[in-house]
């Protein structure tokens, strides 16, 4: 109720990490100046396209699911009409209602007699925090986006900066920063989540009654063209007649 009366808004946060495990507290936490009006999410599935000579179509084979990509547009304004964003060390504490109300009640700081500050410094600091090269880790920062119920561990893939509203000397007082983020995940966590049962690994099956090698191969590889190779690999005299109880190895696809 109080939040609604005073117009207190939960600002989007970007936590900045130096290590990919995300286990240590963040080095910095960025509170954006204004929450984005929208964001777009893109997800891609990559395929290996195989097409035989003389054919009119291609056989799409699954390769990988690429990391989630999300695009945000951030606004920076130094006119004094909009309260500035802020950067704090470490992980941001829970919102202090009293201080939040105090910030909300502060009047806008606009100096009609002096030059308005430029946004170049704020934009440069934002850029440095999100995509500066670390000479020790040889990596750009690892980030965690937090806004409402949306969370993404990611890294910056692209950044476009558009300046507008200029002072008399040509320096900007407003900027739009369009950022593309690509999701990342710790390798151990990825393996645990996927629990791979992959055709790139060797599988073994015990032959049951009425099992056919061609059907078993299609079940493993999602392709019925490998059963002859499987027969050769297992030194079978005939791929048409399998003995119940036999162990058949299905080698990885090369």
MARDREN-795906 format. One record per residue: residue number from 1; chain; x, y, z of N, C-alpha, C in turn. Coordinates in nm, 3 decimals, padded with zeros to 5 digits. Example, Ala and Ser with C-alpha at 12.3 -4.5 7.8 and 13.67 -1.06 7.14 Angstrom:
MARDREN-795906
SITE   seq   mol      n.xx      n.yy      n.zz     ca.xx     ca.yy     ca.zz      c.xx      c.yy      c.zz
SITE     1     A    01.319   -00.569    00.780    01.230   -00.450    00.780    01.320   -00.330    00.780
SITE     2     A    01.285   -00.225    00.708    01.367   -00.106    00.714    01.290    00.003    00.787
END
This chain:
MARDREN-795906
SITE   seq   mol      n.xx      n.yy      n.zz     ca.xx     ca.yy     ca.zz      c.xx      c.yy      c.zz
SITE     1     A    00.084   -00.121    00.000    00.000    00.000    00.000    00.087    00.126    00.000
SITE     2     A    00.185    00.130    00.092    00.274    00.245    00.097    00.354    00.256   -00.031
SITE     3     A    00.399    00.139   -00.083    00.475    00.142   -00.207    00.392    00.203   -00.319
SITE     4     A    00.262    00.167   -00.324    00.176    00.220   -00.429    00.155    00.370   -00.416
SITE     5     A    00.138    00.418   -00.291    00.114    00.562   -00.268    00.235    00.644   -00.310
SITE     6     A    00.354    00.600   -00.274    00.474    00.678   -00.300    00.539    00.646   -00.434
SITE     7     A    00.482    00.554   -00.509    00.534    00.525   -00.642    00.670    00.458   -00.641
SITE     8     A    00.699    00.381   -00.536    00.828    00.313   -00.528    00.830    00.197   -00.626
SITE     9     A    00.932    00.194   -00.708    00.941    00.094   -00.813    01.064    00.007   -00.789
SITE    10     A    01.046   -00.123   -00.804    01.158   -00.215   -00.793    01.243   -00.203   -00.920
SITE    11     A    01.361   -00.147   -00.906    01.447   -00.123   -01.022    01.515   -00.252   -01.068
SITE    12     A    01.530   -00.264   -01.199    01.604   -00.376   -01.254    01.748   -00.369   -01.206
SITE    13     A    01.804   -00.487   -01.172    01.942   -00.495   -01.125    02.025   -00.584   -01.216
SITE    14     A    02.152   -00.548   -01.228    02.248   -00.631   -01.300    02.364   -00.659   -01.205
SITE    15     A    02.382   -00.784   -01.168    02.493   -00.821   -01.081    02.613   -00.863   -01.166
SITE    16     A    02.731   -00.815   -01.126    02.853   -00.835   -01.205    02.947   -00.929   -01.130
SITE    17     A    02.983   -01.040   -01.196    03.072   -01.141   -01.137    03.199   -01.153   -01.221
SITE    18     A    03.307   -01.197   -01.156    03.433   -01.221   -01.229    03.451   -01.368   -01.262
SITE    19     A    03.379   -01.457   -01.191    03.394   -01.601   -01.213    03.264   -01.662   -01.263
SITE    20     A    03.278   -01.764   -01.347    03.161   -01.822   -01.413    03.075   -01.909   -01.321
SITE    21     A    03.126   -01.945   -01.202    03.049   -02.031   -01.113    02.934   -01.958   -01.045
SITE    22     A    02.940   -01.826   -01.034    02.835   -01.746   -00.970    02.815   -01.785   -00.822
SITE    23     A    02.918   -01.841   -00.760    02.905   -01.885   -00.621    02.944   -01.774   -00.523
SITE    24     A    03.039   -01.692   -00.561    03.082   -01.581   -00.476    02.986   -01.463   -00.493
SITE    25     A    02.977   -01.374   -00.394    02.894   -01.254   -00.410    02.943   -01.171   -00.528
SITE    26     A    02.854   -01.097   -00.594    02.896   -01.016   -00.709    02.992   -00.905   -00.668
SITE    27     A    03.075   -00.865   -00.764    03.167   -00.753   -00.740    03.090   -00.621   -00.730
SITE    28     A    02.993   -00.604   -00.817    02.912   -00.482   -00.822    02.766   -00.519   -00.850
SITE    29     A    02.677   -00.430   -00.811    02.536   -00.442   -00.848    02.492   -00.309   -00.909
SITE    30     A    02.438   -00.316   -01.031    02.394   -00.197   -01.103    02.242   -00.185   -01.091
SITE    31     A    02.194   -00.069   -01.047    02.052   -00.036   -01.051    02.031    00.058   -01.170
SITE    32     A    01.948    00.019   -01.265    01.930    00.100   -01.385    01.856    00.228   -01.349
SITE    33     A    01.873    00.331   -01.432    01.808    00.460   -01.406    01.658    00.450   -01.427
SITE    34     A    01.619    00.389   -01.537    01.477    00.366   -01.566    01.460    00.221   -01.610
SITE    35     A    01.355    00.156   -01.562    01.329    00.020   -01.606    01.297    00.018   -01.756
SITE    36     A    01.344   -00.084   -01.827    01.313   -00.094   -01.970    01.162   -00.105   -01.993
SITE    37     A    01.118   -00.057   -02.108    00.977   -00.067   -02.143    00.942   -00.207   -02.191
SITE    38     A    01.040   -00.279   -02.245    01.015   -00.414   -02.298    01.149   -00.487   -02.313
SITE    39     A    01.140   -00.615   -02.334    01.258   -00.691   -02.371    01.216   -00.808   -02.461
SITE    40     A    01.308   -00.853   -02.543    01.279   -00.963   -02.635    01.372   -01.079   -02.604
SITE    41     A    01.318   -01.200   -02.613    01.394   -01.322   -02.587    01.400   -01.403   -02.716
SITE    42     A    01.519   -01.454   -02.746    01.539   -01.534   -02.866    01.605   -01.665   -02.826
SITE    43     A    01.552   -01.777   -02.879    01.609   -01.907   -02.855    01.624   -01.981   -02.987
SITE    44     A    01.740   -02.043   -03.006    01.771   -02.109   -03.133    01.802   -02.257   -03.112
SITE    45     A    01.758   -02.338   -03.207    01.800   -02.478   -03.215    01.887   -02.490   -03.340
SITE    46     A    02.009   -02.541   -03.324    02.102   -02.555   -03.438    02.097   -02.698   -03.490
SITE    47     A    02.095   -02.711   -03.622    02.091   -02.841   -03.688    02.213   -02.859   -03.779
SITE    48     A    02.250   -02.984   -03.800    02.348   -03.018   -03.904    02.268   -03.057   -04.027
SITE    49     A    02.290   -02.988   -04.137    02.213   -03.013   -04.257    02.293   -03.102   -04.353
SITE    50     A    02.240   -03.221   -04.377    02.304   -03.313   -04.472    02.215   -03.332   -04.592
SITE    51     A    02.271   -03.310   -04.712    02.192   -03.324   -04.833    02.272   -03.401   -04.937
SITE    52     A    02.214   -03.511   -04.981    02.282   -03.594   -05.081    02.276   -03.527   -05.218
SITE    53     A    02.376   -03.558   -05.301    02.380   -03.499   -05.436    02.258   -03.543   -05.517
SITE    54     A    02.200   -03.449   -05.588    02.087   -03.479   -05.674    01.953   -03.477   -05.604
SITE    55     A    01.951   -03.449   -05.474    01.825   -03.444   -05.400    01.776   -03.300   -05.388
SITE    56     A    01.649   -03.285   -05.356    01.590   -03.150   -05.348    01.568   -03.104   -05.204
SITE    57     A    01.597   -03.189   -05.108    01.579   -03.152   -04.968    01.695   -03.198   -04.883
SITE    58     A    01.697   -03.153   -04.759    01.806   -03.190   -04.669    01.748   -03.255   -04.543
SITE    59     A    01.829   -03.343   -04.485    01.791   -03.413   -04.362    01.847   -03.335   -04.244
SITE    60     A    01.760   -03.276   -04.163    01.804   -03.197   -04.049    01.832   -03.287   -03.930
SITE    61     A    01.954   -03.284   -03.880    01.991   -03.361   -03.762    02.022   -03.264   -03.647
SITE    62     A    01.968   -03.294   -03.532    01.986   -03.206   -03.417    02.133   -03.192   -03.382
SITE    63     A    02.176   -03.068   -03.359    02.314   -03.041   -03.318    02.319   -02.992   -03.173
SITE    64     A    02.251   -02.880   -03.144    02.254   -02.826   -03.009    02.143   -02.724   -02.991
SITE    65     A    02.108   -02.700   -02.866    02.018   -02.590   -02.830    02.107   -02.477   -02.780
SITE    66     A    02.104   -02.366   -02.850    02.192   -02.255   -02.815    02.139   -02.179   -02.694
SITE    67     A    02.230   -02.108   -02.627    02.193   -02.033   -02.508    02.089   -01.926   -02.538
SITE    68     A    02.005   -01.897   -02.439    01.900   -01.796   -02.454    01.963   -01.659   -02.479
SITE    69     A    01.904   -01.584   -02.570    01.948   -01.447   -02.596    01.835   -01.351   -02.561
SITE    70     A    01.871   -01.240   -02.496    01.771   -01.141   -02.457    01.826   -01.002   -02.489
SITE    71     A    01.737   -00.914   -02.532    01.776   -00.777   -02.567    01.700   -00.677   -02.479
SITE    72     A    01.777   -00.587   -02.418    01.721   -00.479   -02.336    01.768   -00.345   -02.390
SITE    73     A    01.685   -00.243   -02.369    01.724   -00.106   -02.403    01.720   -00.021   -02.276
SITE    74     A    01.836    00.036   -02.241    01.846    00.116   -02.120    01.857    00.265   -02.154
SITE    75     A    01.789    00.348   -02.075    01.791    00.492   -02.097    01.877    00.560   -01.991
SITE    76     A    01.965    00.650   -02.037    02.045    00.734   -01.947    02.009    00.879   -01.974
SITE    77     A    01.980    00.954   -01.868    01.939    01.094   -01.882    02.003    01.175   -01.771
SITE    78     A    02.075    01.281   -01.809    02.145    01.365   -01.710    02.080    01.502   -01.693
SITE    79     A    01.957    01.519   -01.742    01.891    01.649   -01.733    01.848    01.683   -01.591
SITE    80     A    01.843    01.582   -01.503    01.798    01.605   -01.366    01.651    01.577   -01.345
SITE    81     A    01.578    01.555   -01.452    01.435    01.525   -01.442    01.414    01.385   -01.385
SITE    82     A    01.504    01.293   -01.422    01.494    01.154   -01.378    01.605    01.126   -01.276
SITE    83     A    01.572    01.067   -01.159    01.677    01.032   -01.063    01.781    00.940   -01.127
SITE    84     A    01.905    00.956   -01.089    02.012    00.877   -01.148    02.003    00.731   -01.101
SITE    85     A    02.060    00.644   -01.183    02.079    00.507   -01.140    02.197    00.504   -01.043
SITE    86     A    02.226    00.386   -00.991    02.338    00.378   -00.898    02.407    00.243   -00.910
SITE    87     A    02.533    00.242   -00.865    02.614    00.120   -00.863    02.664    00.102   -00.720
SITE    88     A    02.642   -00.016   -00.663    02.686   -00.044   -00.527    02.784   -00.160   -00.529
SITE    89     A    02.872   -00.163   -00.429    02.967   -00.273   -00.417    02.896   -00.396   -00.363
SITE    90     A    02.936   -00.512   -00.418    02.882   -00.638   -00.369    02.736   -00.658   -00.406
SITE    91     A    02.670   -00.745   -00.330    02.530   -00.776   -00.356    02.442   -00.671   -00.291
SITE    92     A    02.339   -00.625   -00.363    02.251   -00.520   -00.313    02.170   -00.572   -00.196
SITE    93     A    02.156   -00.493   -00.087    02.073   -00.535    00.027    01.926   -00.528   -00.009
SITE    94     A    01.844   -00.586    00.077    01.699   -00.576    00.057    01.657   -00.430    00.061
SITE    95     A    01.549   -00.397   -00.011    01.504   -00.259   -00.020    01.466   -00.204    00.117
SITE    96     A    01.528   -00.095    00.152    01.497   -00.024    00.277    01.382    00.072    00.246
SITE    97     A    01.264    00.046    00.302    01.145    00.124    00.270    01.162    00.271    00.304
SITE    98     A    01.223    00.300    00.420    01.238    00.439    00.462    01.326    00.517    00.365
SITE    99     A    01.442    00.458    00.327    01.531    00.528    00.235    01.471    00.537    00.096
SITE   100     A    01.392    00.433    00.058    01.327    00.435   -00.073    01.226    00.549   -00.080
SITE   101     A    01.151    00.571    00.030    01.055    00.681    00.033    01.128    00.815    00.026
SITE   102     A    01.241    00.823    00.098    01.320    00.946    00.096    01.369    00.979   -00.043
SITE   103     A    01.414    00.876   -00.118    01.460    00.898   -00.255    01.344    00.944   -00.343
SITE   104     A    01.227    00.886   -00.321    01.110    00.921   -00.402    01.067    01.065   -00.379
SITE   105     A    01.080    01.114   -00.255    01.033    01.247   -00.220    01.131    01.358   -00.260
SITE   106     A    01.253    01.321   -00.299    01.350    01.423   -00.338    01.304    01.494   -00.464
SITE   107     A    01.314    01.626   -00.471    01.276    01.696   -00.594    01.380    01.675   -00.702
SITE   108     A    01.337    01.688   -00.825    01.431    01.678   -00.935    01.530    01.793   -00.928
SITE   109     A    01.656    01.763   -00.960    01.760    01.864   -00.953    01.786    01.916   -01.095
SITE   110     A    01.731    02.033   -01.122    01.751    02.095   -01.253    01.807    02.235   -01.230
SITE   111     A    01.920    02.265   -01.289    01.984    02.395   -01.273    01.961    02.478   -01.400
SITE   112     A    01.866    02.574   -01.394    01.835    02.651   -01.515    01.945    02.751   -01.552
SITE   113     A    02.039    02.779   -01.459    02.140    02.880   -01.484    02.276    02.822   -01.525
SITE   114     A    02.289    02.692   -01.515    02.418    02.631   -01.547    02.405    02.525   -01.655
SITE   115     A    02.520    02.475   -01.697    02.522    02.371   -01.799    02.475    02.237   -01.739
SITE   116     A    02.393    02.166   -01.814    02.347    02.034   -01.773    02.463    01.934   -01.791
SITE   117     A    02.476    01.842   -01.696    02.581    01.740   -01.707    02.557    01.653   -01.830
SITE   118     A    02.665    01.594   -01.879    02.653    01.501   -01.992    02.637    01.359   -01.938
SITE   119     A    02.592    01.268   -02.027    02.573    01.128   -01.985    02.694    01.042   -02.020
SITE   120     A    02.793    01.098   -02.082    02.906    01.018   -02.131    02.974    00.939   -02.020
SITE   121     A    02.990    01.001   -01.903    03.058    00.933   -01.792    02.978    00.812   -01.745
SITE   122     A    02.845    00.827   -01.727    02.760    00.717   -01.682    02.759    00.603   -01.783
SITE   123     A    02.750    00.638   -01.910    02.748    00.536   -02.014    02.881    00.461   -02.019
SITE   124     A    02.990    00.532   -02.007    03.122    00.469   -02.010    03.141    00.375   -01.891
SITE   125     A    03.094    00.417   -01.773    03.104    00.331   -01.655    03.019    00.205   -01.674
SITE   126     A    02.899    00.221   -01.727    02.809    00.108   -01.755    02.876    00.011   -01.852
SITE   127     A    02.933    00.064   -01.958    03.002   -00.018   -02.058    03.119   -00.093   -01.996
SITE   128     A    03.196   -00.025   -01.913    03.312   -00.087   -01.850    03.271   -00.201   -01.758
SITE   129     A    03.164   -00.181   -01.680    03.119   -00.284   -01.588    03.068   -00.408   -01.660
SITE   130     A    03.006   -00.389   -01.776    02.943   -00.501   -01.846    03.035   -00.575   -01.942
SITE   131     A    03.134   -00.507   -01.999    03.210   -00.573   -02.104    03.360   -00.544   -02.104
SITE   132     A    03.415   -00.501   -01.991    03.559   -00.477   -01.987    03.635   -00.610   -01.981
SITE   133     A    03.754   -00.614   -02.038    03.836   -00.735   -02.042    03.917   -00.745   -01.914
SITE   134     A    03.910   -00.862   -01.848    03.985   -00.886   -01.725    04.117   -00.956   -01.760
SITE   135     A    04.229   -00.890   -01.730    04.359   -00.944   -01.767    04.398   -01.068   -01.686
SITE   136     A    04.332   -01.090   -01.571    04.363   -01.208   -01.488    04.284   -01.330   -01.534
SITE   137     A    04.155   -01.314   -01.558    04.073   -01.427   -01.600    04.070   -01.442   -01.752
SITE   138     A    04.114   -01.337   -01.824    04.112   -01.335   -01.971    03.968   -01.350   -02.023
SITE   139     A    03.875   -01.290   -01.950    03.734   -01.298   -01.986    03.668   -01.163   -01.964
SITE   140     A    03.553   -01.144   -02.027    03.466   -01.032   -01.994    03.377   -01.075   -01.877
SITE   141     A    03.311   -00.981   -01.808    03.236   -01.017   -01.687    03.122   -01.115   -01.712
SITE   142     A    03.090   -01.188   -01.607    02.971   -01.273   -01.602    02.862   -01.194   -01.531
SITE   143     A    02.742   -01.199   -01.585    02.635   -01.112   -01.536    02.513   -01.192   -01.494
SITE   144     A    02.436   -01.133   -01.404    02.306   -01.190   -01.367    02.202   -01.079   -01.375
SITE   145     A    02.105   -01.096   -01.464    01.997   -00.999   -01.481    01.883   -01.035   -01.386
SITE   146     A    01.833   -00.936   -01.314    01.726   -00.958   -01.217    01.620   -00.849   -01.234
SITE   147     A    01.501   -00.892   -01.272    01.392   -00.795   -01.286    01.260   -00.867   -01.265
SITE   148     A    01.193   -00.837   -01.155    01.069   -00.906   -01.124    01.096   -01.055   -01.109
SITE   149     A    01.025   -01.136   -01.187    01.046   -01.280   -01.182    01.146   -01.330   -01.284
SITE   150     A    01.207   -01.239   -01.361    01.300   -01.281   -01.467    01.443   -01.281   -01.414
SITE   151     A    01.513   -01.391   -01.437    01.653   -01.404   -01.398    01.729   -01.472   -01.511
SITE   152     A    01.848   -01.421   -01.543    01.930   -01.485   -01.645    02.076   -01.465   -01.613
SITE   153     A    02.150   -01.576   -01.608    02.296   -01.571   -01.599    02.349   -01.561   -01.741
SITE   154     A    02.430   -01.460   -01.767    02.461   -01.430   -01.906    02.590   -01.350   -01.918
SITE   155     A    02.620   -01.312   -02.042    02.730   -01.221   -02.073    02.685   -01.130   -02.187
SITE   156     A    02.747   -01.013   -02.194    02.710   -00.919   -02.301    02.763   -00.970   -02.434
SITE   157     A    02.675   -00.972   -02.532    02.713   -01.011   -02.668    02.730   -00.890   -02.757
SITE   158     A    02.648   -00.788   -02.735    02.656   -00.667   -02.817    02.606   -00.547   -02.738
SITE   159     A    02.651   -00.428   -02.780    02.606   -00.304   -02.717    02.604   -00.194   -02.822
SITE   160     A    02.489   -00.133   -02.842    02.474   -00.020   -02.933    02.434    00.102   -02.852
SITE   161     A    02.506    00.213   -02.873    02.482    00.336   -02.797    02.432    00.445   -02.891
SITE   162     A    02.317    00.503   -02.858    02.258    00.608   -02.940    02.241    00.734   -02.854
SITE   163     A    02.308    00.841   -02.890    02.303    00.966   -02.814    02.199    01.061   -02.875
SITE   164     A    02.133    01.139   -02.788    02.036    01.239   -02.834    02.029    01.351   -02.730
SITE   165     A    01.959    01.460   -02.762    01.949    01.579   -02.676    02.087    01.631   -02.636
SITE   166     A    02.133    01.730   -02.711    02.270    01.778   -02.693    02.274    01.918   -02.631
SITE   167     A    02.381    01.945   -02.559    02.406    02.079   -02.505    02.453    02.172   -02.617
SITE   168     A    02.476    02.297   -02.583    02.524    02.393   -02.682    02.659    02.354   -02.740
SITE   169     A    02.742    02.288   -02.657    02.875    02.249   -02.704    02.875    02.116   -02.777
SITE   170     A    02.755    02.057   -02.799    02.745    01.934   -02.876    02.757    01.806   -02.795
SITE   171     A    02.773    01.817   -02.665    02.786    01.697   -02.583    02.647    01.648   -02.540
SITE   172     A    02.625    01.515   -02.536    02.490    01.460   -02.516    02.447    01.461   -02.369
SITE   173     A    02.314    01.472   -02.350    02.259    01.462   -02.216    02.160    01.345   -02.205
SITE   174     A    02.144    01.272   -02.315    02.057    01.153   -02.310    02.117    01.047   -02.402
SITE   175     A    02.102    00.920   -02.360    02.154    00.809   -02.439    02.066    00.686   -02.423
SITE   176     A    02.049    00.613   -02.532    01.984    00.483   -02.529    02.092    00.378   -02.553
SITE   177     A    02.102    00.282   -02.464    02.202    00.176   -02.476    02.130    00.045   -02.497
SITE   178     A    02.143   -00.010   -02.617    02.078   -00.137   -02.651    02.178   -00.250   -02.630
SITE   179     A    02.144   -00.341   -02.539    02.236   -00.450   -02.504    02.176   -00.585   -02.542
SITE   180     A    02.260   -00.667   -02.602    02.224   -00.806   -02.629    02.299   -00.896   -02.533
SITE   181     A    02.227   -00.979   -02.458    02.288   -01.070   -02.361    02.267   -01.214   -02.408
SITE   182     A    02.368   -01.296   -02.387    02.356   -01.439   -02.421    02.372   -01.521   -02.295
SITE   183     A    02.275   -01.612   -02.271    02.276   -01.694   -02.152    02.396   -01.786   -02.146
SITE   184     A    02.446   -01.809   -02.026    02.558   -01.900   -02.006    02.524   -01.990   -01.889
SITE   185     A    02.590   -02.107   -01.882    02.562   -02.202   -01.775    02.690   -02.274   -01.740
SITE   186     A    02.709   -02.301   -01.612    02.825   -02.376   -01.566    02.823   -02.516   -01.626
SITE   187     A    02.941   -02.565   -01.669    02.948   -02.693   -01.739    02.895   -02.808   -01.654
SITE   188     A    02.933   -02.814   -01.525    02.889   -02.923   -01.438    02.737   -02.921   -01.422
SITE   189     A    02.681   -02.800   -01.408    02.536   -02.787   -01.396    02.468   -02.830   -01.525
SITE   190     A    02.528   -02.798   -01.639    02.472   -02.835   -01.768    02.466   -02.986   -01.784
SITE   191     A    02.575   -03.055   -01.748    02.578   -03.200   -01.759    02.473   -03.264   -01.668
SITE   192     A    02.461   -03.211   -01.545    02.363   -03.265   -01.451    02.221   -03.246   -01.502
SITE   193     A    02.194   -03.131   -01.565    02.060   -03.103   -01.616    02.026   -03.191   -01.736
SITE   194     A    02.123   -03.208   -01.826    02.095   -03.276   -01.952    02.088   -03.428   -01.936
SITE   195     A    02.170   -03.485   -01.846    02.173   -03.630   -01.827    02.176   -03.701   -01.962
SITE   196     A    02.278   -03.676   -02.037    02.281   -03.712   -02.178    02.265   -03.862   -02.203
SITE   197     A    02.185   -03.893   -02.302    02.176   -04.026   -02.359    02.195   -04.007   -02.508
SITE   198     A    02.319   -03.985   -02.547    02.348   -03.927   -02.678    02.393   -04.031   -02.779
SITE   199     A    02.359   -04.015   -02.908    02.412   -04.103   -03.012    02.561   -04.083   -03.034
SITE   200     A    02.619   -03.982   -02.970    02.764   -03.963   -02.980    02.837   -04.047   -02.876
SITE   201     A    02.764   -04.123   -02.795    02.822   -04.213   -02.696    02.792   -04.357   -02.735
SITE   202     A    02.875   -04.453   -02.687    02.852   -04.594   -02.716    02.737   -04.645   -02.629
SITE   203     A    02.642   -04.715   -02.693    02.530   -04.776   -02.623    02.534   -04.927   -02.642
SITE   204     A    02.477   -04.997   -02.546    02.467   -05.142   -02.556    02.324   -05.184   -02.529
SITE   205     A    02.273   -05.273   -02.612    02.138   -05.324   -02.596    02.141   -05.477   -02.591
SITE   206     A    02.054   -05.534   -02.509    02.036   -05.679   -02.504    01.920   -05.715   -02.595
SITE   207     A    01.944   -05.807   -02.688    01.843   -05.843   -02.787    01.727   -05.915   -02.721
SITE   208     A    01.606   -05.867   -02.750    01.484   -05.931   -02.702    01.415   -06.001   -02.818
SITE   209     A    01.312   -06.075   -02.786    01.239   -06.150   -02.889    01.182   -06.054   -02.994
SITE   210     A    01.202   -06.088   -03.119    01.151   -06.015   -03.236    01.219   -05.880   -03.258
SITE   211     A    01.330   -05.853   -03.187    01.406   -05.731   -03.213    01.469   -05.736   -03.352
SITE   212     A    01.468   -05.623   -03.421    01.531   -05.610   -03.552    01.643   -05.507   -03.542
SITE   213     A    01.757   -05.538   -03.604    01.872   -05.448   -03.594    01.843   -05.311   -03.654
SITE   214     A    01.769   -05.309   -03.764    01.738   -05.181   -03.828    01.655   -05.091   -03.736
SITE   215     A    01.559   -05.154   -03.665    01.473   -05.076   -03.575    01.550   -05.030   -03.451
SITE   216     A    01.639   -05.116   -03.400    01.722   -05.076   -03.285    01.813   -04.960   -03.323
SITE   217     A    01.872   -04.967   -03.442    01.961   -04.860   -03.489    01.886   -04.729   -03.506
SITE   218     A    01.765   -04.738   -03.559    01.686   -04.617   -03.577    01.649   -04.555   -03.442
SITE   219     A    01.624   -04.641   -03.342    01.589   -04.592   -03.209    01.708   -04.520   -03.145
SITE   220     A    01.830   -04.572   -03.167    01.949   -04.511   -03.107    01.990   -04.385   -03.182
SITE   221     A    01.998   -04.394   -03.313    02.054   -04.284   -03.393    01.949   -04.192   -03.455
SITE   222     A    01.820   -04.228   -03.440    01.713   -04.153   -03.506    01.736   -04.150   -03.658
SITE   223     A    01.791   -04.261   -03.708    01.824   -04.273   -03.850    01.834   -04.423   -03.880
SITE   224     A    01.776   -04.468   -03.990    01.778   -04.612   -04.021    01.889   -04.651   -04.118
SITE   225     A    01.988   -04.565   -04.134    02.095   -04.593   -04.231    02.222   -04.651   -04.170
SITE   226     A    02.222   -04.677   -04.037    02.346   -04.719   -03.971    02.348   -04.867   -03.933
SITE   227     A    02.243   -04.943   -03.962    02.236   -05.080   -03.912    02.344   -05.169   -03.972
SITE   228     A    02.384   -05.146   -04.097    02.491   -05.227   -04.158    02.624   -05.201   -04.088
SITE   229     A    02.650   -05.074   -04.056    02.773   -05.041   -03.983    02.773   -05.106   -03.844
SITE   230     A    02.656   -05.109   -03.779    02.646   -05.173   -03.648    02.672   -05.322   -03.660
SITE   231     A    02.619   -05.385   -03.765    02.642   -05.529   -03.788    02.791   -05.558   -03.807
SITE   232     A    02.858   -05.473   -03.884    03.001   -05.491   -03.905    03.078   -05.472   -03.775
SITE   233     A    03.041   -05.370   -03.697    03.110   -05.342   -03.572    03.097   -05.457   -03.473
SITE   234     A    02.982   -05.525   -03.476    02.959   -05.639   -03.385    02.992   -05.774   -03.449
SITE   235     A    03.044   -05.770   -03.574    03.086   -05.892   -03.647    02.972   -05.994   -03.656
SITE   236     A    02.853   -05.941   -03.691    02.737   -06.028   -03.708    02.739   -06.091   -03.847
SITE   237     A    02.708   -06.222   -03.852    02.703   -06.290   -03.981    02.580   -06.247   -04.061
SITE   238     A    02.472   -06.214   -03.990    02.350   -06.170   -04.056    02.280   -06.068   -03.967
SITE   239     A    02.246   -05.954   -04.025    02.175   -05.853   -03.946    02.026   -05.880   -03.941
SITE   240     A    01.979   -05.981   -04.019    01.836   -06.010   -04.022    01.794   -06.102   -03.908
SITE   241     A    01.887   -06.184   -03.859    01.851   -06.279   -03.755    01.939   -06.257   -03.632
SITE   242     A    01.881   -06.198   -03.530    01.951   -06.174   -03.405    01.913   -06.282   -03.303
SITE   243     A    02.008   -06.320   -03.220    01.983   -06.420   -03.117    01.940   -06.351   -02.988
SITE   244     A    01.828   -06.396   -02.933    01.777   -06.339   -02.809    01.882   -06.352   -02.699
SITE   245     A    01.908   -06.241   -02.627    02.007   -06.241   -02.520    02.143   -06.189   -02.563
SITE   246     A    02.167   -06.177   -02.694    02.295   -06.124   -02.741    02.310   -05.977   -02.701
SITE   247     A    02.435   -05.936   -02.679    02.466   -05.796   -02.649    02.511   -05.727   -02.778
SITE   248     A    02.442   -05.621   -02.813    02.477   -05.547   -02.935    02.529   -05.409   -02.896
SITE   249     A    02.648   -05.376   -02.943    02.706   -05.243   -02.918    02.675   -05.150   -03.035
SITE   250     A    02.634   -05.030   -03.002    02.606   -04.926   -03.101    02.709   -04.817   -03.083
SITE   251     A    02.808   -04.812   -03.173    02.920   -04.716   -03.157    02.874   -04.573   -03.181
SITE   252     A    02.953   -04.476   -03.132    02.918   -04.334   -03.156    02.928   -04.299   -03.304
SITE   253     A    02.847   -04.201   -03.343    02.852   -04.151   -03.480    02.976   -04.066   -03.497
SITE   254     A    03.050   -04.087   -03.603    03.171   -04.007   -03.630    03.142   -03.905   -03.738
END
